[in-house]
Amino acid sequence: MEIAVVGTQAFTLGFQLAGITKIMNPQNEEEMQADLQQLLNDKEVGIVVIDSSDLLGLPERLRNQLSDSISPTFLGIGTEQDNTLREQIKSAIGVDLWKK
């Protein structure tokens, strides 16, 4: 299984340096949506990393598709606080790991 990263060149640079080869740098929102749809159907990809701010900017229907996808799993990461990963882990294992 491969890891794919979708986002701006600045966002994906660190992943490229870490050896990730499946990198997509869409130039606009339409390309972003097309790339994510393509990755949804790619059986070789297990994890897709996307900037959480890009993820939040997607149409609700596509966001729901991505959050419901098990393989590949879409992870939104970024500097802004985002509960996407927290909710995915809670949904997968039934436990909120951040709960005190």
N, C-alpha and C positions, 0 to 999 in steps of 0.2 A: 504494500500500500504506500502511496505517495502522499506527501504533504504539498498543498498548493497555497500560494499566497496571492491575494488580490488587493491592489491598492496603488497609491502613487509611488513613484520611483523612490521618494524619500522613505516611505513606509516599508517598501520591500527590500531596500538595500541591505539591511542587517540580516535578513533571512537569506539573501543571496550569498553574503559573506559566510554564513553558517553552512552553506552547501545545498540549500534548497534550490532545485532547478526549475520547478514548475511555477513560474512567476508570471502574473498577468498585470499589466499596467494600463487599464482602460483610460481613455482620454476624456470620456464624458459619461453621463448617467446611462445612456442607451447601451454603450459598450460594456459598462459595469453589469447591467442586467443580463446582457447576452452572455458574458463570460460566466456569470454565476449560474445561469441556466445550463450552460454547457458542462460546468463542473458537477451540477446536480446529477447529470446522466453519465458521468465518467466513472466507470467501475474500478479504475486503477487508483482513484483518489480516496483516501480515508479521512483526511482532515483538511479543511479549507480555513485559512486564517484571513480575516478581513478587519480593517480598521473599524472600530465600533461606531465612529461617527458616520462612516460610509454605510454601515449596516442600518443605522437608524434613519438614513435618508432614502432608503429603498421603499417602494410601494408596499403597503401592508400585506397584500396577497403574497408577494415574493418573500417578504420577511417571515411570514407564517410557514411557507414552504421550507425555507432554510432552517427555521427553528425546529420543525417537525422531522427533518431529515436525520436519519441515524447514520447512514453511510452514503455519502460523506457527512461528517459532523462539521458544522460551520461554527467557528469561534470568533467572536468579535472582541478584539483587544484594542486598547488605546489608553490615552492619558486621562480621559474623562471617566468618571465612575459609571460603571455599567453592570447591571445584574444579570446579563445574558448567560455568562459562564456559570454563575452561581445557580441560576434557575435550571440550566441544563444538567448540572451535577445533581441537584436536588431531585429532578425528574428521573434521572437515570438510576440513582441508588436509593432514593426515598429518604435521604437525610440531608439537612441543611448543615453543611460543614462550617459555616460562618457563625452559626448560632452560639451564643455564649451560655 
